[in-house]
Every structure is written in C-alpha cells, then in structure tokens.
Amino acid sequence: MRGILPPLILSPQDYLRLRDLVADALRDRHPVGSFLMSEVERAYVCDDAEVPSDIVQLNDWVTFRVGDEPHPERKLLLCPDDFSNQRIHLSVLSLRGAALLGLRIGDQMKFNDHEGQLIQVTVVHVGAVPAEHELLSSHGRTISIEH
C-alpha cells in the first residue's frame, strides 16, 4: 500500500504525450505501464502558464533521494524514445520516473518495486543546478567565485 498520494500536476503537452505512451506500454504489457497509467489518470492538468516551476515535468532535471540514501541522484526525466544514457537519464516508464512525475519539491512518493519492496522517493530540486563555482546574486547576475 502506498498510503496518501501527493498531488500530481501535469501540463497539457505532457499529459497528451504520456497518455499515448501509456496506451503503447499497456498494449506491449510493459511492467510499469499500469503504474504510469494510474499516475497520469490521477493528475491535475493545468495550463502551461499555471504549472509551478518546482513541479517535475518531462525533460526536466530532477534531483531526488531514494529512501534513506545519504546522496541524492540527479537525472533528466525523459520518455523512453528520448532515453540514451542511463547515467544521466531517467525514463518516465521506469518505477522511479513514474513516481517522480508531476511531484513538487519536498514531495515524497512511495511505491512497490518489482520484488514488492516498498521504496520512497523524495524530490529535492527541479531544474538546472548551478555549477559549484557559481552563485546567483540578489540582483539576478551570475557571479564567479575564485578558489
């Protein structure tokens, strides 16, 4: 059991693309197809301009923590057709990808892995992360820091 599910928000563009992906996944009997379908079906779809910037969307970089792991992972959430590098890409048709989709920074989502073990993911950050040597000033300018 997953307990109380966090709210899930999708843009109309992501919703339409995911609806087609789900139909193909179910037809092909993909093991994550029904989980992704349940997430897409429960999503609130709002206008592009109304999607908050801290929501995990397709083609977004997402930093997330799995369970109690001390170090978060950072991946680019993609549809399987765009997936090419497992080191930096995360397919939305994976359990973790489907679980993170549409969540907001700080949201936690629990799901069962393929062996039935309960897994929890937590969204830490959405979007590009500045390089270690860059800071954004209060005036919106990028400042380089010399070491």
DRENNU-97812 format. One line per field, with one value per residue: residue number from 0; x negated, y negated, z negated of N, C-alpha, C in turn; residue in three letters. Coordinates in steps of 0.001 Angstrom, whole numbers. Atoms other than C-alpha are relative to their C-alpha. Layout:
N
vexlum: c(NUM/...)
n_c1: c(X/...)
n_c2: c(Y/...)
n_c3: c(Z/...)
ca_c1: c(X/...)
ca_c2: c(Y/...)
ca_c3: c(Z/...)
c_c1: c(X/...)
c_c2: c(Y/...)
c_c3: c(Z/...)
fiba: c(ALA/...)
//
This chain:
147
vexlum: c(0/1/2/3/4/5/6/7/8/9/10/11/12/13/14/15/16/17/18/19/20/21/22/23/24/25/26/27/28/29/30/31/32/33/34/35/36/37/38/39/40/41/42/43/44/45/46/47/48/49/50/51/52/53/54/55/56/57/58/59/60/61/62/63/64/65/66/67/68/69/70/71/72/73/74/75/76/77/78/79/80/81/82/83/84/85/86/87/88/89/90/91/92/93/94/95/96/97/98/99/100/101/102/103/104/105/106/107/108/109/110/111/112/113/114/115/116/117/118/119/120/121/122/123/124/125/126/127/128/129/130/131/132/133/134/135/136/137/138/139/140/141/142/143/144/145/146)
n_c1: c(-838/782/-459/-528/804/177/-614/784/-388/569/-363/-778/924/479/-1141/-299/1103/-25/-1186/377/1027/-685/-744/989/577/-999/-120/1218/82/1186/-253/-281/-1108/-1191/365/14/-1394/-687/510/-527/-1442/-318/648/-716/587/-272/641/1463/374/-360/804/1054/1358/601/-669/776/-640/853/1148/543/967/-586/880/-884/614/-686/32/895/1316/570/274/-1075/320/-461/-236/-890/-1186/-301/-755/948/565/1058/960/1186/1139/-570/717/-594/-1414/-954/-1195/-1284/-568/654/-739/407/-445/-1456/-294/418/-749/-1054/152/545/1140/-386/-967/491/-889/344/-460/616/861/-415/56/-994/571/-471/1041/-463/827/-278/501/882/150/-449/634/1458/713/1174/1308/453/722/-861/-1075/-899/-126/-1369/-370/-222/1223/819/1290/958/793/1349/454)
n_c2: c(1183/1209/1036/1220/381/1445/549/-160/1037/-159/945/-684/-643/-1236/-904/-635/-893/-1129/-812/-857/-914/-990/-905/-900/-837/-1013/-924/-816/-633/503/-186/1258/648/251/997/1305/327/474/1333/936/134/782/1312/1235/596/1439/727/102/1178/-219/-1063/586/-310/-1050/-1258/-867/-205/-637/783/774/-590/-188/-543/-743/-922/-1290/-509/695/163/1288/875/0/-226/1068/-593/681/-844/-63/-1116/-1033/282/1008/-548/-565/-119/-316/730/1324/8/-815/-193/137/-1341/-772/228/1275/1083/136/481/1404/827/889/356/1303/-69/-389/-1102/-1364/-976/-1393/-967/-1323/-369/-1232/-1104/255/805/1375/984/1390/1022/1362/1012/945/1204/-129/967/16/322/779/-591/209/1264/1123/380/996/1103/475/860/-847/-172/-1137/415/-1100/-5/-555/-827)
n_c3: c(0/-130/913/-614/-1160/-155/-1220/-1215/-964/-1335/-1053/-1042/-937/634/153/-1289/-344/930/-297/-1128/494/837/-885/-603/1062/387/-1133/-9/1327/714/1438/698/-700/826/1013/-665/-324/1205/303/-1009/213/1196/-113/-291/-1196/-18/-1093/103/780/1405/589/843/-458/832/-337/-887/-1289/-990/-460/1122/907/1331/1033/890/956/99/1374/927/-626/411/-1133/-990/-1411/-885/-1322/-933/-179/-1427/-562/-435/-1330/136/961/-648/903/1317/1049/209/-381/744/-811/686/-14/1059/1244/596/-871/138/1352/139/-947/485/1411/346/907/1355/-22/120/-632/280/-995/125/-1120/-682/964/1033/1080/32/-290/84/-634/447/-929/678/-827/-1380/-879/-70/1234/-383/249/1373/129/-341/901/-563/948/208/-1129/-1166/-788/377/499/102/1214/-183/1122)
ca_c1: c(0/-1243/782/1829/654/-869/809/-385/-359/-899/-991/1410/-1550/-2994/464/1089/-2362/-2055/1454/103/-2921/-663/1519/-1574/-3013/223/528/-3081/-2463/-5297/-5738/-5438/-2575/245/-1627/-2272/1366/2585/335/1437/5117/4934/3012/4406/3812/3438/2449/-1274/-1420/74/-2386/-4572/-8318/-9004/-6983/-8785/-7868/-9132/-12524/-13310/-16378/-15244/-17324/-15800/-16618/-15734/-14812/-17456/-20316/-22725/-23408/-20645/-20595/-20214/-18673/-16889/-13309/-12533/-10174/-11759/-12238/-14498/-16425/-20034/-22287/-21295/-23922/-22115/-18670/-15649/-12811/-9291/-8483/-10631/-9243/-11287/-10468/-6736/-6816/-8587/-6434/-4307/-5595/-6712/-9956/-9670/-7003/-7524/-6091/-6037/-5734/-6500/-9455/-9295/-10125/-7372/-9721/-8369/-10512/-10208/-11493/-11710/-12033/-14959/-15282/-13799/-15654/-19249/-21620/-24246/-27873/-29659/-31660/-28653/-26213/-23187/-23229/-20129/-20219/-19924/-23534/-25784/-28956/-32004/-33874/-37644/-39093)
ca_c2: c(0/-3485/-5460/-9016/-10058/-13505/-15818/-15407/-18250/-17907/-20325/-19592/-18761/-16231/-14762/-14114/-12615/-10421/-9270/-7939/-6403/-4655/-3213/-1776/-477/1295/2799/4059/5292/3147/3860/154/-650/-284/-2287/-5127/-4950/-5342/-8373/-10040/-9363/-10991/-14051/-17568/-19015/-22779/-25373/-25602/-29068/-27741/-24843/-25819/-25886/-23385/-20580/-17622/-17593/-15708/-16977/-18441/-17787/-16357/-15796/-13145/-10953/-7253/-6057/-6970/-7154/-9890/-11236/-12341/-11402/-13932/-12820/-14184/-12785/-11626/-9500/-6178/-7331/-10162/-7994/-7257/-7449/-5669/-7608/-10927/-9990/-8609/-7112/-8084/-4446/-3305/-2965/-5901/-8056/-7373/-8026/-11399/-12690/-15712/-15980/-19181/-19868/-18227/-15721/-12070/-9162/-5529/-2637/1062/2192/5259/7511/5971/3932/529/-2312/-6031/-8841/-12477/-15410/-17581/-20007/-20596/-22286/-23073/-23138/-25886/-24847/-24638/-27794/-29949/-31819/-33870/-37282/-39012/-41213/-38222/-38341/-35301/-35755/-33512/-32602/-32065/-29291)
ca_c3: c(0/876/-1678/-930/2513/3063/5582/9158/11715/15478/18369/21247/23511/21046/20413/24126/24676/21578/22484/25794/24050/21524/24306/26031/22730/21810/25281/25013/21433/20073/16330/15404/17768/15240/12571/15027/16143/12555/12090/15343/14555/11120/12357/12302/15775/15857/18453/19205/17653/14404/13905/10937/11619/8821/10475/12082/15771/18797/19979/16540/14456/11137/8025/5785/2835/2681/-812/-3376/-867/-2000/1518/3875/7564/10381/13688/16742/16868/20397/22457/23498/27114/25886/23400/24358/21303/18084/16131/16636/17995/16156/18166/17161/17943/15002/11482/10184/13197/12961/9202/9583/12442/11518/7952/6269/4401/972/2054/1196/3132/2041/4476/4645/6734/8977/5995/3846/1636/574/1969/1245/3445/2344/4754/3655/6589/10036/12881/13664/10742/10926/11150/7822/8538/9482/7269/8209/6588/5295/8406/10759/12001/12053/10024/10421/7277/7500/5341)
c_c1: c(-877/445/588/-939/-143/701/-963/522/-720/411/824/-898/-533/1129/283/-1095/24/1199/-291/-1038/621/747/-951/-563/973/173/-1193/-221/-1283/274/319/1215/1194/-288/-10/1420/719/-476/563/1492/339/-566/1012/-723/374/-732/-1496/-427/270/-826/-1109/-1393/-657/680/-879/812/-942/-1067/-542/-1113/672/-1063/911/-813/850/-169/-868/-1395/-562/-201/1148/-534/538/94/930/1157/462/973/-1009/-640/-1161/-1141/-1202/-1155/507/-713/668/1491/807/1262/1254/711/-839/792/-352/485/1493/368/-319/836/1077/-100/-681/-1195/506/1004/-707/1035/-508/598/-700/-858/464/-41/995/-510/497/-1181/624/-986/464/-609/-783/-85/522/-673/-1509/-585/-1237/-1288/-463/-642/846/1053/863/193/1453/471/173/-1225/-757/-1376/-897/-824/-1340/-372/-1462)
c_c2: c(-1238/-1097/-1178/-434/-1511/-490/121/-1002/249/-1145/752/762/1317/1014/742/988/1254/912/966/1041/1117/1012/1011/971/1098/1037/970/757/-377/76/-1280/-710/-320/-1012/-1396/-430/-558/-1403/-1042/-236/-865/-1428/-1125/-626/-1473/-643/-107/-1146/173/1097/-642/461/1115/1359/791/268/780/-987/-958/794/93/609/642/931/1268/514/-861/-197/-1376/-982/58/293/-1180/574/-892/949/-66/1127/1017/-271/-994/477/574/257/239/-700/-1335/-67/927/100/-155/1353/944/-282/-1344/-1181/-254/-569/-1485/-957/-838/-399/-1347/197/265/1132/1341/931/1392/883/1323/282/1337/1231/-185/-813/-1442/-960/-1384/-899/-1359/-962/-1037/-1311/304/-1094/86/-396/-781/743/-394/-1378/-1229/-232/-1029/-1092/-414/-899/818/174/1230/-501/1226/-175/659/800/-204)
c_c3: c(0/-950/749/1116/78/1267/1178/1027/1320/901/1040/983/-567/-110/1308/404/-884/242/1149/-423/-837/873/648/-1036/-419/1106/37/-1313/-748/-1500/-779/608/-876/-1107/619/358/-1226/-380/969/-232/-1209/57/206/1181/16/1174/-236/-902/-1496/-676/-825/444/-819/177/963/1260/914/451/-1058/-673/-1356/-913/-1026/-886/-35/-1420/-893/574/-346/1159/1008/1405/798/1406/818/296/1453/331/538/1363/-65/-900/745/-957/-1420/-1143/-315/327/-898/844/-860/-45/-877/-1274/-627/830/-113/-1362/-146/847/-687/-1453/-147/-930/-1419/-50/-103/605/-330/1083/-259/1219/576/-906/-1139/-1182/106/140/-140/726/-502/1003/-799/765/1399/812/-66/-1349/402/-316/-1391/-194/361/-1078/702/-1035/-130/1138/1277/873/-488/-385/-58/-1243/299/-1227/-251)
fiba: c(MET/ARG/GLY/ILE/LEU/PRO/PRO/LEU/ILE/LEU/SER/PRO/GLN/ASP/TYR/LEU/ARG/LEU/ARG/ASP/LEU/VAL/ALA/ASP/ALA/LEU/ARG/ASP/ARG/HIS/PRO/VAL/GLY/SER/PHE/LEU/MET/SER/GLU/VAL/GLU/ARG/ALA/TYR/VAL/CYS/ASP/ASP/ALA/GLU/VAL/PRO/SER/ASP/ILE/VAL/GLN/LEU/ASN/ASP/TRP/VAL/THR/PHE/ARG/VAL/GLY/ASP/GLU/PRO/HIS/PRO/GLU/ARG/LYS/LEU/LEU/LEU/CYS/PRO/ASP/ASP/PHE/SER/ASN/GLN/ARG/ILE/HIS/LEU/SER/VAL/LEU/SER/LEU/ARG/GLY/ALA/ALA/LEU/LEU/GLY/LEU/ARG/ILE/GLY/ASP/GLN/MET/LYS/PHE/ASN/ASP/HIS/GLU/GLY/GLN/LEU/ILE/GLN/VAL/THR/VAL/VAL/HIS/VAL/GLY/ALA/VAL/PRO/ALA/GLU/HIS/GLU/LEU/LEU/SER/SER/HIS/GLY/ARG/THR/ILE/SER/ILE/GLU/HIS)
//
